[in-house]
Amino acid sequence: MTSPEILNLIGRLCVAGYFLWSVPFNLGARGHHLAEFRRIGVPGGPVLFAGGIALSLVGSVLLLYTPTAMIGALMLILFTLTADALFHRFWTYADPHEAVIHKFFLIEHIALCGGILGLAAATL
């Protein structure tokens, strides 16, 4: 294994580790997430929540295996951008402080998606 391959694997381990950590965390906060779906008026919250958990879990595992890294990366990007489109719409917050926090999360997650894509592209 070459140095770039080792560094790529470490990067994929870090990203996958974050999403794998988020699965039990989000399962523990299920009630909060379902309340947020209701608050923003999105029907089918339980189904979307389960889909998000599945995308995070399966995408993380696929990201770790080099031949399926791109598929896993796309799953994690789909999850991240969908969650952001639903929950980090900074322009909808009346409180300027909350708007800035959600803008920061959105921009940070866009950067995360770019990093995930770069890690996966290096496995092709």
VMD Tcl script that builds the backbone (N, CA, C; Angstrom):
set m [mol new atoms 372]
animate dup $m
set s [atomselect $m all]
$s set {name element resname resid chain x y z} {
  {N N MET 1 A 0.850 -1.174 0.000}
  {CA C MET 1 A 0.000 0.000 0.000}
  {C C MET 1 A 0.895 1.237 0.000}
  {N N THR 2 A 0.631 2.175 -0.893}
  {CA C THR 2 A 1.436 3.389 -1.009}
  {C C THR 2 A 1.014 4.421 0.032}
  {N N SER 3 A 1.856 5.427 0.222}
  {CA C SER 3 A 1.529 6.495 1.178}
  {C C SER 3 A 0.212 7.200 0.829}
  {N N PRO 4 A -0.037 7.565 -0.449}
  {CA C PRO 4 A -1.328 8.185 -0.766}
  {C C PRO 4 A -2.516 7.268 -0.463}
  {N N GLU 5 A -2.351 5.973 -0.695}
  {CA C GLU 5 A -3.437 5.030 -0.387}
  {C C GLU 5 A -3.691 4.951 1.118}
  {N N ILE 6 A -2.619 4.982 1.896}
  {CA C ILE 6 A -2.757 4.950 3.358}
  {C C ILE 6 A -3.461 6.213 3.844}
  {N N LEU 7 A -3.024 7.359 3.314}
  {CA C LEU 7 A -3.659 8.623 3.710}
  {C C LEU 7 A -5.122 8.658 3.299}
  {N N ASN 8 A -5.433 8.127 2.134}
  {CA C ASN 8 A -6.824 8.076 1.683}
  {C C ASN 8 A -7.648 7.192 2.613}
  {N N LEU 9 A -7.098 6.060 2.995}
  {CA C LEU 9 A -7.810 5.166 3.908}
  {C C LEU 9 A -8.042 5.835 5.263}
  {N N ILE 10 A -7.036 6.533 5.775}
  {CA C ILE 10 A -7.205 7.249 7.046}
  {C C ILE 10 A -8.313 8.290 6.924}
  {N N GLY 11 A -8.328 9.014 5.812}
  {CA C GLY 11 A -9.388 9.997 5.593}
  {C C GLY 11 A -10.762 9.352 5.545}
  {N N ARG 12 A -10.865 8.224 4.840}
  {CA C ARG 12 A -12.160 7.530 4.761}
  {C C ARG 12 A -12.564 6.963 6.118}
  {N N LEU 13 A -11.594 6.496 6.908}
  {CA C LEU 13 A -11.890 6.017 8.268}
  {C C LEU 13 A -12.437 7.147 9.135}
  {N N CYS 14 A -11.848 8.326 9.015}
  {CA C CYS 14 A -12.309 9.479 9.800}
  {C C CYS 14 A -13.736 9.861 9.420}
  {N N VAL 15 A -14.012 9.955 8.126}
  {CA C VAL 15 A -15.357 10.334 7.674}
  {C C VAL 15 A -16.370 9.251 8.043}
  {N N ALA 16 A -16.037 8.007 7.753}
  {CA C ALA 16 A -16.953 6.915 8.086}
  {C C ALA 16 A -17.172 6.845 9.596}
  {N N GLY 17 A -16.121 7.063 10.368}
  {CA C GLY 17 A -16.249 7.055 11.823}
  {C C GLY 17 A -17.228 8.105 12.316}
  {N N TYR 18 A -17.179 9.291 11.716}
  {CA C TYR 18 A -18.123 10.348 12.096}
  {C C TYR 18 A -19.566 9.917 11.823}
  {N N PHE 19 A -19.828 9.409 10.627}
  {CA C PHE 19 A -21.193 9.011 10.285}
  {C C PHE 19 A -21.638 7.786 11.086}
  {N N LEU 20 A -20.723 6.856 11.351}
  {CA C LEU 20 A -21.077 5.696 12.182}
  {C C LEU 20 A -21.382 6.130 13.612}
  {N N TRP 21 A -20.639 7.099 14.123}
  {CA C TRP 21 A -20.929 7.646 15.455}
  {C C TRP 21 A -22.306 8.300 15.468}
  {N N SER 22 A -22.665 8.956 14.365}
  {CA C SER 22 A -23.935 9.692 14.328}
  {C C SER 22 A -25.154 8.767 14.359}
  {N N VAL 23 A -24.999 7.515 13.949}
  {CA C VAL 23 A -26.147 6.601 13.918}
  {C C VAL 23 A -26.719 6.383 15.320}
  {N N PRO 24 A -25.941 5.896 16.303}
  {CA C PRO 24 A -26.543 5.737 17.637}
  {C C PRO 24 A -26.925 7.073 18.271}
  {N N PHE 25 A -26.161 8.118 17.974}
  {CA C PHE 25 A -26.511 9.435 18.509}
  {C C PHE 25 A -27.892 9.863 18.016}
  {N N ASN 26 A -28.116 9.749 16.707}
  {CA C ASN 26 A -29.403 10.157 16.144}
  {C C ASN 26 A -30.539 9.229 16.552}
  {N N LEU 27 A -30.249 7.945 16.706}
  {CA C LEU 27 A -31.276 7.030 17.207}
  {C C LEU 27 A -31.708 7.445 18.611}
  {N N GLY 28 A -30.761 7.880 19.416}
  {CA C GLY 28 A -31.078 8.352 20.758}
  {C C GLY 28 A -31.882 9.644 20.763}
  {N N ALA 29 A -31.734 10.425 19.702}
  {CA C ALA 29 A -32.454 11.696 19.587}
  {C C ALA 29 A -33.634 11.576 18.623}
  {N N ARG 30 A -34.127 10.376 18.425}
  {CA C ARG 30 A -35.209 10.120 17.456}
  {C C ARG 30 A -36.415 11.020 17.683}
  {N N GLY 31 A -36.841 11.147 18.929}
  {CA C GLY 31 A -38.007 11.981 19.239}
  {C C GLY 31 A -37.807 13.421 18.817}
  {N N HIS 32 A -36.622 13.945 19.059}
  {CA C HIS 32 A -36.313 15.319 18.642}
  {C C HIS 32 A -36.389 15.457 17.124}
  {N N HIS 33 A -35.793 14.497 16.421}
  {CA C HIS 33 A -35.783 14.569 14.955}
  {C C HIS 33 A -37.203 14.468 14.384}
  {N N LEU 34 A -38.000 13.586 14.936}
  {CA C LEU 34 A -39.378 13.456 14.448}
  {C C LEU 34 A -40.176 14.723 14.739}
  {N N ALA 35 A -39.913 15.350 15.885}
  {CA C ALA 35 A -40.575 16.624 16.193}
  {C C ALA 35 A -40.159 17.704 15.193}
  {N N GLU 36 A -38.910 17.682 14.775}
  {CA C GLU 36 A -38.442 18.656 13.773}
  {C C GLU 36 A -39.123 18.433 12.426}
  {N N PHE 37 A -39.293 17.182 12.035}
  {CA C PHE 37 A -40.031 16.905 10.801}
  {C C PHE 37 A -41.438 17.497 10.886}
  {N N ARG 38 A -42.093 17.304 12.024}
  {CA C ARG 38 A -43.445 17.853 12.202}
  {C C ARG 38 A -43.410 19.382 12.193}
  {N N ARG 39 A -42.420 19.963 12.873}
  {CA C ARG 39 A -42.329 21.426 12.969}
  {C C ARG 39 A -42.208 22.077 11.593}
  {N N ILE 40 A -41.430 21.473 10.712}
  {CA C ILE 40 A -41.252 22.081 9.387}
  {C C ILE 40 A -42.296 21.604 8.381}
  {N N GLY 41 A -43.210 20.731 8.830}
  {CA C GLY 41 A -44.319 20.313 7.979}
  {C C GLY 41 A -43.988 19.259 6.942}
  {N N VAL 42 A -43.002 18.420 7.227}
  {CA C VAL 42 A -42.629 17.358 6.289}
  {C C VAL 42 A -43.357 16.073 6.695}
  {N N PRO 43 A -44.224 15.565 5.827}
  {CA C PRO 43 A -44.912 14.309 6.153}
  {C C PRO 43 A -43.957 13.119 6.028}
  {N N GLY 44 A -44.302 12.050 6.703}
  {CA C GLY 44 A -43.490 10.833 6.591}
  {C C GLY 44 A -42.194 10.904 7.357}
  {N N GLY 45 A -42.166 11.657 8.444}
  {CA C GLY 45 A -40.940 11.794 9.231}
  {C C GLY 45 A -40.310 10.479 9.629}
  {N N PRO 46 A -41.079 9.508 10.154}
  {CA C PRO 46 A -40.458 8.241 10.552}
  {C C PRO 46 A -39.778 7.506 9.390}
  {N N VAL 47 A -40.377 7.561 8.217}
  {CA C VAL 47 A -39.786 6.889 7.050}
  {C C VAL 47 A -38.512 7.619 6.624}
  {N N LEU 48 A -38.563 8.943 6.587}
  {CA C LEU 48 A -37.374 9.723 6.223}
  {C C LEU 48 A -36.261 9.539 7.245}
  {N N PHE 49 A -36.642 9.495 8.516}
  {CA C PHE 49 A -35.652 9.280 9.569}
  {C C PHE 49 A -34.964 7.924 9.383}
  {N N ALA 50 A -35.747 6.881 9.169}
  {CA C ALA 50 A -35.179 5.543 8.958}
  {C C ALA 50 A -34.294 5.517 7.715}
  {N N GLY 51 A -34.724 6.193 6.662}
  {CA C GLY 51 A -33.902 6.270 5.446}
  {C C GLY 51 A -32.583 6.968 5.698}
  {N N GLY 52 A -32.605 8.031 6.503}
  {CA C GLY 52 A -31.376 8.743 6.837}
  {C C GLY 52 A -30.417 7.877 7.639}
  {N N ILE 53 A -30.963 7.137 8.581}
  {CA C ILE 53 A -30.126 6.231 9.376}
  {C C ILE 53 A -29.505 5.173 8.458}
  {N N ALA 54 A -30.310 4.622 7.557}
  {CA C ALA 54 A -29.809 3.593 6.628}
  {C C ALA 54 A -28.726 4.162 5.711}
  {N N LEU 55 A -28.954 5.350 5.169}
  {CA C LEU 55 A -27.945 5.969 4.295}
  {C C LEU 55 A -26.639 6.188 5.049}
  {N N SER 56 A -26.725 6.667 6.293}
  {CA C SER 56 A -25.518 6.902 7.081}
  {C C SER 56 A -24.767 5.612 7.368}
  {N N LEU 57 A -25.493 4.603 7.761}
  {CA C LEU 57 A -24.871 3.332 8.129}
  {C C LEU 57 A -24.270 2.621 6.920}
  {N N VAL 58 A -25.093 2.404 5.904}
  {CA C VAL 58 A -24.632 1.670 4.721}
  {C C VAL 58 A -23.584 2.481 3.956}
  {N N GLY 59 A -23.807 3.778 3.829}
  {CA C GLY 59 A -22.839 4.623 3.127}
  {C C GLY 59 A -21.471 4.598 3.793}
  {N N SER 60 A -21.451 4.609 5.120}
  {CA C SER 60 A -20.178 4.564 5.849}
  {C C SER 60 A -19.426 3.263 5.589}
  {N N VAL 61 A -20.147 2.165 5.649}
  {CA C VAL 61 A -19.509 0.862 5.433}
  {C C VAL 61 A -18.982 0.770 3.994}
  {N N LEU 62 A -19.777 1.216 3.033}
  {CA C LEU 62 A -19.332 1.163 1.636}
  {C C LEU 62 A -18.151 2.094 1.386}
  {N N LEU 63 A -18.095 3.222 2.082}
  {CA C LEU 63 A -16.975 4.148 1.924}
  {C C LEU 63 A -15.659 3.498 2.363}
  {N N LEU 64 A -15.726 2.615 3.330}
  {CA C LEU 64 A -14.509 1.987 3.846}
  {C C LEU 64 A -13.914 0.943 2.906}
  {N N TYR 65 A -14.731 0.347 2.074}
  {CA C TYR 65 A -14.263 -0.698 1.150}
  {C C TYR 65 A -13.938 -0.031 -0.180}
  {N N THR 66 A -12.677 -0.050 -0.563}
  {CA C THR 66 A -12.203 0.716 -1.719}
  {C C THR 66 A -13.048 0.529 -2.983}
  {N N PRO 67 A -13.400 -0.707 -3.394}
  {CA C PRO 67 A -14.186 -0.831 -4.633}
  {C C PRO 67 A -15.574 -0.188 -4.572}
  {N N THR 68 A -16.127 0.012 -3.372}
  {CA C THR 68 A -17.466 0.601 -3.261}
  {C C THR 68 A -17.430 1.998 -2.641}
  {N N ALA 69 A -16.239 2.567 -2.524}
  {CA C ALA 69 A -16.098 3.865 -1.845}
  {C C ALA 69 A -16.932 4.961 -2.514}
  {N N MET 70 A -16.987 4.988 -3.837}
  {CA C MET 70 A -17.744 6.040 -4.513}
  {C C MET 70 A -19.242 5.912 -4.229}
  {N N ILE 71 A -19.752 4.707 -4.225}
  {CA C ILE 71 A -21.181 4.501 -3.923}
  {C C ILE 71 A -21.471 4.969 -2.494}
  {N N GLY 72 A -20.610 4.577 -1.563}
  {CA C GLY 72 A -20.776 5.009 -0.178}
  {C C GLY 72 A -20.698 6.516 -0.045}
  {N N ALA 73 A -19.759 7.119 -0.751}
  {CA C ALA 73 A -19.614 8.577 -0.708}
  {C C ALA 73 A -20.881 9.263 -1.214}
  {N N LEU 74 A -21.417 8.775 -2.314}
  {CA C LEU 74 A -22.637 9.383 -2.859}
  {C C LEU 74 A -23.818 9.229 -1.900}
  {N N MET 75 A -23.871 8.104 -1.197}
  {CA C MET 75 A -24.938 7.904 -0.208}
  {C C MET 75 A -24.797 8.904 0.939}
  {N N LEU 76 A -23.578 9.095 1.423}
  {CA C LEU 76 A -23.353 10.041 2.517}
  {C C LEU 76 A -23.618 11.480 2.076}
  {N N ILE 77 A -23.253 11.798 0.850}
  {CA C ILE 77 A -23.526 13.136 0.321}
  {C C ILE 77 A -25.027 13.344 0.168}
  {N N LEU 78 A -25.733 12.352 -0.331}
  {CA C LEU 78 A -27.195 12.451 -0.460}
  {C C LEU 78 A -27.830 12.688 0.906}
  {N N PHE 79 A -27.410 11.920 1.906}
  {CA C PHE 79 A -27.938 12.101 3.253}
  {C C PHE 79 A -27.658 13.512 3.761}
  {N N THR 80 A -26.411 13.953 3.642}
  {CA C THR 80 A -26.011 15.246 4.192}
  {C C THR 80 A -26.750 16.398 3.526}
  {N N LEU 81 A -26.798 16.400 2.203}
  {CA C LEU 81 A -27.451 17.508 1.501}
  {C C LEU 81 A -28.962 17.505 1.702}
  {N N THR 82 A -29.562 16.326 1.801}
  {CA C THR 82 A -31.007 16.252 2.068}
  {C C THR 82 A -31.315 16.783 3.463}
  {N N ALA 83 A -30.533 16.345 4.447}
  {CA C ALA 83 A -30.737 16.833 5.815}
  {C C ALA 83 A -30.544 18.339 5.879}
  {N N ASP 84 A -29.542 18.852 5.184}
  {CA C ASP 84 A -29.317 20.299 5.174}
  {C C ASP 84 A -30.465 21.043 4.505}
  {N N ALA 85 A -30.953 20.499 3.400}
  {CA C ALA 85 A -32.075 21.154 2.692}
  {C C ALA 85 A -33.318 21.211 3.582}
  {N N LEU 86 A -33.471 20.244 4.454}
  {CA C LEU 86 A -34.632 20.216 5.347}
  {C C LEU 86 A -34.426 21.063 6.598}
  {N N PHE 87 A -33.265 20.980 7.216}
  {CA C PHE 87 A -33.104 21.507 8.566}
  {C C PHE 87 A -32.173 22.702 8.705}
  {N N HIS 88 A -31.439 23.064 7.700}
  {CA C HIS 88 A -30.518 24.197 7.823}
  {C C HIS 88 A -30.845 25.307 6.829}
  {N N ARG 89 A -32.131 25.570 6.645}
  {CA C ARG 89 A -32.577 26.665 5.771}
  {C C ARG 89 A -32.459 27.966 6.559}
  {N N PHE 90 A -31.237 28.501 6.581}
  {CA C PHE 90 A -30.921 29.640 7.436}
  {C C PHE 90 A -31.793 30.860 7.158}
  {N N TRP 91 A -32.255 31.015 5.935}
  {CA C TRP 91 A -33.055 32.176 5.569}
  {C C TRP 91 A -34.463 32.155 6.173}
  {N N THR 92 A -34.862 31.029 6.778}
  {CA C THR 92 A -36.203 30.934 7.370}
  {C C THR 92 A -36.220 31.292 8.848}
  {N N TYR 93 A -35.067 31.553 9.446}
  {CA C TYR 93 A -35.002 31.835 10.880}
  {C C TYR 93 A -35.110 33.334 11.136}
  {N N ALA 94 A -36.026 33.706 12.027}
  {CA C ALA 94 A -36.208 35.112 12.389}
  {C C ALA 94 A -35.076 35.599 13.287}
  {N N ASP 95 A -34.585 34.730 14.162}
  {CA C ASP 95 A -33.503 35.085 15.079}
  {C C ASP 95 A -32.185 35.118 14.295}
  {N N PRO 96 A -31.530 36.280 14.201}
  {CA C PRO 96 A -30.291 36.380 13.418}
  {C C PRO 96 A -29.194 35.430 13.909}
  {N N HIS 97 A -29.121 35.214 15.221}
  {CA C HIS 97 A -28.107 34.303 15.766}
  {C C HIS 97 A -28.336 32.872 15.265}
  {N N GLU 98 A -29.592 32.431 15.310}
  {CA C GLU 98 A -29.894 31.079 14.820}
  {C C GLU 98 A -29.664 30.977 13.316}
  {N N ALA 99 A -29.974 32.032 12.590}
  {CA C ALA 99 A -29.753 32.029 11.140}
  {C C ALA 99 A -28.272 31.844 10.821}
  {N N VAL 100 A -27.417 32.530 11.568}
  {CA C VAL 100 A -25.971 32.413 11.334}
  {C C VAL 100 A -25.490 31.005 11.657}
  {N N ILE 101 A -25.979 30.427 12.745}
  {CA C ILE 101 A -25.587 29.058 13.111}
  {C C ILE 101 A -25.961 28.082 11.998}
  {N N HIS 102 A -27.168 28.212 11.462}
  {CA C HIS 102 A -27.604 27.293 10.405}
  {C C HIS 102 A -26.887 27.563 9.091}
  {N N LYS 103 A -26.546 28.798 8.823}
  {CA C LYS 103 A -25.755 29.105 7.621}
  {C C LYS 103 A -24.380 28.450 7.747}
  {N N PHE 104 A -23.786 28.543 8.931}
  {CA C PHE 104 A -22.484 27.933 9.168}
  {C C PHE 104 A -22.551 26.421 8.961}
  {N N PHE 105 A -23.580 25.772 9.537}
  {CA C PHE 105 A -23.738 24.328 9.356}
  {C C PHE 105 A -23.872 23.974 7.881}
  {N N LEU 106 A -24.679 24.713 7.145}
  {CA C LEU 106 A -24.893 24.429 5.728}
  {C C LEU 106 A -23.588 24.526 4.945}
  {N N ILE 107 A -22.852 25.604 5.143}
  {CA C ILE 107 A -21.597 25.789 4.402}
  {C C ILE 107 A -20.562 24.746 4.825}
  {N N GLU 108 A -20.515 24.442 6.114}
  {CA C GLU 108 A -19.599 23.413 6.604}
  {C C GLU 108 A -19.920 22.054 5.986}
  {N N HIS 109 A -21.199 21.736 5.872}
  {CA C HIS 109 A -21.600 20.449 5.312}
  {C C HIS 109 A -21.338 20.375 3.814}
  {N N ILE 110 A -21.442 21.491 3.119}
  {CA C ILE 110 A -21.081 21.510 1.696}
  {C C ILE 110 A -19.590 21.198 1.545}
  {N N ALA 111 A -18.766 21.779 2.422}
  {CA C ALA 111 A -17.326 21.481 2.393}
  {C C ALA 111 A -17.068 20.010 2.715}
  {N N LEU 112 A -17.791 19.473 3.693}
  {CA C LEU 112 A -17.666 18.055 4.038}
  {C C LEU 112 A -17.976 17.185 2.815}
  {N N CYS 113 A -19.040 17.520 2.099}
  {CA C CYS 113 A -19.413 16.745 0.901}
  {C C CYS 113 A -18.294 16.801 -0.144}
  {N N GLY 114 A -17.676 17.948 -0.313}
  {CA C GLY 114 A -16.550 18.052 -1.242}
  {C C GLY 114 A -15.384 17.174 -0.821}
  {N N GLY 115 A -15.097 17.142 0.478}
  {CA C GLY 115 A -14.027 16.282 0.981}
  {C C GLY 115 A -14.343 14.813 0.782}
  {N N ILE 116 A -15.587 14.426 1.042}
  {CA C ILE 116 A -16.003 13.034 0.841}
  {C C ILE 116 A -15.828 12.654 -0.627}
  {N N LEU 117 A -16.256 13.532 -1.509}
  {CA C LEU 117 A -16.143 13.260 -2.943}
  {C C LEU 117 A -14.686 13.120 -3.356}
  {N N GLY 118 A -13.826 13.966 -2.818}
  {CA C GLY 118 A -12.402 13.881 -3.126}
  {C C GLY 118 A -11.784 12.579 -2.644}
  {N N LEU 119 A -12.149 12.151 -1.441}
  {CA C LEU 119 A -11.639 10.883 -0.924}
  {C C LEU 119 A -12.077 9.712 -1.800}
  {N N ALA 120 A -13.340 9.741 -2.194}
  {CA C ALA 120 A -13.855 8.642 -3.018}
  {C C ALA 120 A -13.242 8.654 -4.416}
  {N N ALA 121 A -13.066 9.833 -4.976}
  {CA C ALA 121 A -12.505 9.940 -6.334}
  {C C ALA 121 A -11.100 9.344 -6.377}
  {N N ALA 122 A -10.367 9.477 -5.296}
  {CA C ALA 122 A -8.998 8.938 -5.248}
  {C C ALA 122 A -8.974 7.415 -5.259}
  {N N THR 123 A -10.119 6.781 -5.040}
  {CA C THR 123 A -10.157 5.307 -5.042}
  {C C THR 123 A -10.484 4.744 -6.429}
  {N N LEU 124 A -10.829 5.605 -7.365}
  {CA C LEU 124 A -11.213 5.126 -8.701}
  {C C LEU 124 A -9.999 4.737 -9.534}
}
mol reanalyze $m
mol bondsrecalc $m
mol representation Tube
mol addrep $m
